């Protein structure tokens, strides 16, 4: 399986989180569409089928992540 470059994954995570906040605050269609696009890219980049799994997988692929670290699951 191809692995996404860690800086790309970090950027996608940051974009998704920022868009999620923007969508929650303003609820705009444009923010929602962009969030969906980033979620799709995260899923493809991590080989997952839903954004929550993609976020976990992406975070575990970043430098310094520990395999037993499930702190992202409690957020």
ChimeraX commands (.cxc) that place a marker at each C-alpha (Angstrom):
marker #1 position 0.00,0.00,0.00 radius 0.5
marker #1 position 1.22,3.47,-0.81 radius 0.5
marker #1 position 1.79,5.72,2.17 radius 0.5
marker #1 position 1.10,9.44,2.05 radius 0.5
marker #1 position 3.96,11.75,2.94 radius 0.5
marker #1 position 3.62,12.82,6.61 radius 0.5
marker #1 position 3.55,16.58,5.87 radius 0.5
marker #1 position 0.69,15.96,3.42 radius 0.5
marker #1 position -1.24,14.03,6.06 radius 0.5
marker #1 position -0.60,16.71,8.67 radius 0.5
marker #1 position -1.86,19.36,6.25 radius 0.5
marker #1 position -5.01,17.36,5.48 radius 0.5
marker #1 position -5.72,16.86,9.19 radius 0.5
marker #1 position -5.28,20.57,9.87 radius 0.5
marker #1 position -7.50,21.51,6.93 radius 0.5
marker #1 position -10.24,19.10,7.99 radius 0.5
marker #1 position -10.22,20.32,11.59 radius 0.5
marker #1 position -10.33,23.99,10.52 radius 0.5
marker #1 position -13.15,23.32,8.08 radius 0.5
marker #1 position -15.09,21.39,10.70 radius 0.5
marker #1 position -14.94,24.41,13.02 radius 0.5
marker #1 position -15.85,26.77,10.18 radius 0.5
marker #1 position -18.81,24.60,9.19 radius 0.5
marker #1 position -19.98,24.34,12.80 radius 0.5
marker #1 position -19.83,28.12,13.22 radius 0.5
marker #1 position -21.20,29.27,9.87 radius 0.5
marker #1 position -22.80,26.15,8.42 radius 0.5
marker #1 position -22.05,27.21,4.84 radius 0.5
marker #1 position -22.38,24.87,1.88 radius 0.5
marker #1 position -18.96,25.86,0.56 radius 0.5
marker #1 position -17.26,24.88,3.83 radius 0.5
marker #1 position -19.20,21.61,3.89 radius 0.5
marker #1 position -18.21,20.76,0.31 radius 0.5
marker #1 position -14.54,21.51,0.99 radius 0.5
marker #1 position -14.72,19.47,4.21 radius 0.5
marker #1 position -16.18,16.54,2.24 radius 0.5
marker #1 position -13.39,16.87,-0.35 radius 0.5
marker #1 position -10.68,16.85,2.33 radius 0.5
marker #1 position -12.37,13.90,4.09 radius 0.5
marker #1 position -12.40,11.96,0.83 radius 0.5
marker #1 position -8.71,12.73,0.26 radius 0.5
marker #1 position -7.90,11.61,3.80 radius 0.5
marker #1 position -9.77,8.35,3.23 radius 0.5
marker #1 position -7.96,7.67,-0.04 radius 0.5
marker #1 position -4.61,8.62,1.49 radius 0.5
marker #1 position -5.04,6.26,4.42 radius 0.5
marker #1 position -6.94,3.40,2.77 radius 0.5
marker #1 position -9.99,3.86,4.98 radius 0.5
marker #1 position -13.67,4.28,4.21 radius 0.5
marker #1 position -14.80,6.89,6.75 radius 0.5
marker #1 position -13.31,10.14,7.96 radius 0.5
marker #1 position -13.04,9.14,11.63 radius 0.5
marker #1 position -10.94,6.11,10.73 radius 0.5
marker #1 position -8.95,8.21,8.28 radius 0.5
marker #1 position -8.11,10.77,10.96 radius 0.5
marker #1 position -6.95,8.05,13.36 radius 0.5
marker #1 position -4.91,6.32,10.65 radius 0.5
marker #1 position -3.36,9.60,9.48 radius 0.5
marker #1 position -2.37,10.60,13.00 radius 0.5
marker #1 position -0.77,7.21,13.57 radius 0.5
marker #1 position 1.31,7.65,10.43 radius 0.5
marker #1 position 2.78,10.94,11.62 radius 0.5
marker #1 position 6.27,10.99,13.13 radius 0.5
marker #1 position 6.19,10.51,16.88 radius 0.5
marker #1 position 2.90,8.60,16.92 radius 0.5
marker #1 position 2.85,5.57,19.16 radius 0.5
marker #1 position 0.96,2.47,18.00 radius 0.5
marker #1 position -0.75,2.13,21.38 radius 0.5
marker #1 position -1.73,5.81,21.48 radius 0.5
marker #1 position -5.51,5.97,21.22 radius 0.5
marker #1 position -5.83,9.49,22.62 radius 0.5
marker #1 position -7.44,10.63,19.37 radius 0.5
marker #1 position -10.31,8.25,20.01 radius 0.5
marker #1 position -11.36,10.03,23.20 radius 0.5
marker #1 position -11.53,13.47,21.58 radius 0.5
marker link #1:1,2 radius 0.2
marker link #1:2,3 radius 0.2
marker link #1:3,4 radius 0.2
marker link #1:4,5 radius 0.2
marker link #1:5,6 radius 0.2
marker link #1:6,7 radius 0.2
marker link #1:7,8 radius 0.2
marker link #1:8,9 radius 0.2
marker link #1:9,10 radius 0.2
marker link #1:10,11 radius 0.2
marker link #1:11,12 radius 0.2
marker link #1:12,13 radius 0.2
marker link #1:13,14 radius 0.2
marker link #1:14,15 radius 0.2
marker link #1:15,16 radius 0.2
marker link #1:16,17 radius 0.2
marker link #1:17,18 radius 0.2
marker link #1:18,19 radius 0.2
marker link #1:19,20 radius 0.2
marker link #1:20,21 radius 0.2
marker link #1:21,22 radius 0.2
marker link #1:22,23 radius 0.2
marker link #1:23,24 radius 0.2
marker link #1:24,25 radius 0.2
marker link #1:25,26 radius 0.2
marker link #1:26,27 radius 0.2
marker link #1:27,28 radius 0.2
marker link #1:28,29 radius 0.2
marker link #1:29,30 radius 0.2
marker link #1:30,31 radius 0.2
marker link #1:31,32 radius 0.2
marker link #1:32,33 radius 0.2
marker link #1:33,34 radius 0.2
marker link #1:34,35 radius 0.2
marker link #1:35,36 radius 0.2
marker link #1:36,37 radius 0.2
marker link #1:37,38 radius 0.2
marker link #1:38,39 radius 0.2
marker link #1:39,40 radius 0.2
marker link #1:40,41 radius 0.2
marker link #1:41,42 radius 0.2
marker link #1:42,43 radius 0.2
marker link #1:43,44 radius 0.2
marker link #1:44,45 radius 0.2
marker link #1:45,46 radius 0.2
marker link #1:46,47 radius 0.2
marker link #1:47,48 radius 0.2
marker link #1:48,49 radius 0.2
marker link #1:49,50 radius 0.2
marker link #1:50,51 radius 0.2
marker link #1:51,52 radius 0.2
marker link #1:52,53 radius 0.2
marker link #1:53,54 radius 0.2
marker link #1:54,55 radius 0.2
marker link #1:55,56 radius 0.2
marker link #1:56,57 radius 0.2
marker link #1:57,58 radius 0.2
marker link #1:58,59 radius 0.2
marker link #1:59,60 radius 0.2
marker link #1:60,61 radius 0.2
marker link #1:61,62 radius 0.2
marker link #1:62,63 radius 0.2
marker link #1:63,64 radius 0.2
marker link #1:64,65 radius 0.2
marker link #1:65,66 radius 0.2
marker link #1:66,67 radius 0.2
marker link #1:67,68 radius 0.2
marker link #1:68,69 radius 0.2
marker link #1:69,70 radius 0.2
marker link #1:70,71 radius 0.2
marker link #1:71,72 radius 0.2
marker link #1:72,73 radius 0.2
marker link #1:73,74 radius 0.2
marker link #1:74,75 radius 0.2
view
